[in-house]
Amino acid sequence: MIGADRTIRWSTTAAVIGVAVVAAAVSCAHAYALVHAHGETGWTARLIPLTVDGLIWASSMVMLDSARRGARVPTLARWLLGLGIAATLAANVAHGISHGPLGAAVGAWPALALVGSYELLMMIIRGPQSDGSAKTSAEADTVQVIDPLYVRAAQEFVDEVAEGRTPSIRATRARLHVGQPRAQQARAHLAALADSMHIDDIGGRAI
């Protein structure tokens, strides 16, 4: 099973990389022809198309790195990825538009294939990280995430909770500055704390 998974992963990776290389070469050729026709010559005309595809690759890698680290994806990376995709599509469509709508569609295909290959490659690379870091359902059940709202609520209503009392929804909303749903959640948490205080108090008296 492991061998089959590895074979599928590596064969898919090889296919995606192959498509990406071909699509990048064709896309750069189209962009070069367009740039050359509009005044750029020599090495600058050859390098400008690389900046577009390079921007897509760099932005995708930043987004991948953020996903693997569980960090928030930078807004700049998202904007630059969109800008790079728009630029490469525009260049390829402009290259083929002289041959009509069909020519424009044919010209746009390498750019679409390139972008799609990038994203597929990112999914393949991202896969092992997700598998390795996934928790079983039993492990997930043992992990409790403390809602910051609960901490604020306990601090704000510490006197009431200590006396075994639960504040009203209106008081919870007013003092925590939250809406109805969050106030209900906070109040339920405070009610549980107040109940535990009441039980502890009864147990202390019994002792």
N, C-alpha and C positions, 0 to 999 in steps of 0.2 A: 504493500500500500504506500509506504514511504517512498519506495523507488519510483512508483508510478506518479506520485505527486511531484517528485523532483523532475522527472522527465517532462511532465506537462508544463511545469513552471519554466524550465530552461528552454524548451522548444517554443513556448509562447514568447518568452523574452527575446529569443533569437529572431522570431518572425517579426515582432514589433520593432526591434532595432533595425532589421533589414528594410522594412517599410519606411521607417523614419529616415534612414539614410537616403533612400531613393527619392522620397518626397522632399527632403531638404535640398537635395541636389537640383531637382526640377524647379522647386520653388525659388531657389537662389538664382537659377538661370533666367527664370521669368522676370524676377525683380531686377537682375542685372541688365536685361534688355530694356526694361522700362527706364531705369536710371540712366543708362547710356543714351537712350533716345531723348532724354530731357536735360542734357548738358554735362553730365559727369563722364569723365574718361579715366582711363588708366586704372591704377590700383584703388583709387577712391570709389570708382564705380563697382569694383569687385567687393570691396569691404562693406559698403553700405547695406547690401542685402544680409550680410552676416550679422549685422547689429540687430536686425529685426528678429531673426530666428534665435539669435543668442539671447535676446531679451525674454523671449518666450521660455527658453530653457532655464535661464537664471531664475525667473519668477516662479516657475514650476518647482524648481529645487528648493527655493525658500519656503514655499508652501508645504512641500513634502517634509522638510526638516521640522517645521512647526508642528505638523501632524504627528510625526514620530515622537516629538518631545512633549506632546500634549499641550502645547502652547497655542495662544491665539495667533491666527494667521495675520501678518501685518497688512494693513489696508493698502499700503503702497504696492505690495506684491500683487494683490488682486487687480489693482488699477493698471499696473504695468503689463500684467498678463493679458488683460482685456485689450490694452492698447496694441500690444504686439500681435495678437490675433487679428485685430481689425486692420492693422497695417499690412500684414502678409496677405490677408484676403483681398484687400483693396489693390495691392500691387499685382496679384495674380489675375484678378478679374479685369483690371485695366489692360493687362497684357493680351487677354483673349477677347476683349469686347469688340475689337475691330472686325471679328468674324461673326458677330451677332450674339444673341443670347446663348446659343449652344456653345459657341467659342468661349464665352465668359464662364459658363459652367465648367467646361473642360479645364480652363485656366485656373479656376478656383479649387479644383479637386486636389492637386498636390498640397495646397495650404491646409485644406481640411484634413487630409490624410496625415500630414505632419503633426498638426495639433492633436488629432485623435491618438496618434502613436505616442506622443508625449504623455497624454493622460493615462493611456493603458499601461505604459511603462511605470508611471507613478503608482498605479494601483498594484502592480506586481511587486514593486519594491516595498510598498507600504504593507503588503500582506503578511510577511513573516513577523514584522513588529507587532501587528495586531494579534496574531496567533500566540506569540510568546508572552504577551502581556495580559491576555484574556484570563479572567478569573472564572472558576467554577461557580455554579449557583450557590453551593454551600459556603464558599469563601465570601461571595458577595453578600450573603445574608448576615455575616458576622461583622461586616464593615458598616459603621454608622457615621453618617456625615452630620455634624452639628450645624443646624441652621443658625446663622448669626442673629436672626430675628428672635430666636428662642433665648439666646444669651441676653439680648437687650430687654426682652420681656421680663426675664427673671430678675434683672437688675432694677428695672423700673417698678416692678410690683413686689419687691422683696418683702415688704412689711405685710402685705395682704397674704402672700403665700406662706409666710412664717406663721400666720394665724390660722392657716387652713382655709382661707377664703379665696374665691375666684372672682376677678373683676368682670364687669359687664363688657359686652362687645363694644358698646359706645365708648366706654372708658379706654378700652384697649386700642381702638382706632385713634382716639384723640391723643393719647399719650405716646403712642408709637408712630403716629403719622403714617398709617398704612390703610389700605382699602379693606372692604368687607371680607374677602376670602382670606387674606393674610391675617386679619384680626381674628378670624375664627380659628385658624391654625394656631396662632399664638395663645389664644384663650384655652384651647384644648390642651396645649402643653402646660400652661399654668394650672389648669384643673388637675392634671396628673401630678404635678409637683405638690399642689395643695393637699391632694388625697394622700400622697406619701407622707407629708408632714403630719396629717391627721392620724394616719396609722401608726407612725412612729411615736406620736404623743400618747396614743392609747396604749401602745406596748410599753412605753416608759412608765405609765401609771400602774400598769399591771405588775410590773417588776417591783 
